[in-house]
Amino acid sequence: MVKAIVGANWGDEGKGKITDMLGETSDIIVRFQGGANAGHTIINDYGKFALHTLPSGVFYDHTTSIIGNGVALNIPVLFKEIGEIVSQGVPKPKILVSDRAQIVMPYHILFDEYEEERLGKGSFGSTKSGIAPFYSDKYAKIGFQVNELFDGKVLKEKLVRICEMKNVLLEHLYHKPLLNPDELYETLMEYKEMVAPYVCDVSLFLHKAMKEQKTILLEGQLGSLKDPDHGIYPMVTSSSTLAAYGAIGAGIPPYEIKKIVTVVKAYSSAVGAGAFVSEIFGEEADELRKRGGDGGEFGATTGRPRRMGWFDVVASKYGCRMQGTTDVAFTVLDVLGYLEEIPVCVAYDIDGEITTDFPTTGDLERAKPVIEVLPGWKSDIRGITKYEELPENCRKYVEFVEEKIGYPITLISNGPGRHEIIRRGYTD
């Protein structure tokens, strides 16, 4: 069976924990899109980790972790991560890298920094990991696939050609130092040495695994609202964050994806710029940020304080619909235990018109939240493993959200640890 684990909102929903948990009964975990621009924070028996490229199921010795063809592969970052987890006592993971995955080049990171600098106040809030320049090059057909590292002559010729193009921008737009194709070639040869033992035809590997009835998890990065087609464009990422893209980014048929677990946070948070209707500020936001996650709501990649807000029914319902949700994993519910009352954004007011349908960006920028307030439960729910043992107001909150978004909440996370989870009808 193939399952996808994806986010409903802006990212930061807790997908890493859910992947780590479901990895226990999985054979293969595949990262299918995105790069090292966002991270998954995971707490398990080995400790606390922030992963950026490795799939979040990498902590089990029975799993194979795969970097799919849809990933923006930063090779040094991948191998630095492997070294870091092994140094913390994790068994060296079984890794496969798609021969069709494309490589984040050193100049992609430079161009990302230069463009954010050039845009100034109009910048996109990039993590400066090279993602937008990488995907721009991929679709302009001037990127480098992993398999190209193994043909030195063709690689050298291509580097010369591409450096000529890039240097025009560096000289005349950014006024920065020019690229040297010989230096880049040496760097790519170092990359080749690192990645060579792991390269394979991932699509073929997965084809065989599916024939053998293996359990495969597809792990997405960020969430629906950061999708370049269906998100809050242009404040989005550069690869599709939807489960449907899992088939493309891993190289499998779309009909093989049987279960789509969409991770939804019990409140809202976001890193980076863009419309955020239920956002809160000041002391109210500071308190939620301080209590949120494990050690507070700060980006796993950048360390930036996350923007905070109350649960957004409109955005979450839309996010689940775009993912094709079969199951909702409702996370960080325990964080809300300090509140007497819990506000929920149940609709948007756009120029006096009330809607529960998620609009395009122009209308979204003008939207004001319509708030409904629910009673809190004022207690610590960590350690509870049965749904019926949750406080009544806590259950009412879960059921209110479930009714409003229209998708079944079958997993509830009530703490950051691997086993702090309540199964509410979820079946493998």
PyMOL commands that set and color helices and strands:
alter all, ss='L'
color gray80, all
select helices_A, chain A and resi 15-25+75-87+106-122+131-139+146-150+152-174+181-198+202-211+224-226+244-250+254-256+282-291+313-323+333-338+361-366+387-389+392-405
alter helices_A, ss='H'
color red, helices_A
select strands_A, chain A and resi 2-7+28-31+40-44+47-51+64-67+72-73+94-98+102-103+199-200+216-223+257-265+268-270+279-280+307-309+311-312+327-331+341-350+353-355+368-375+409-413+421-423
alter strands_A, ss='S'
color yellow, strands_A
deselect
rebuild
show_as cartoon
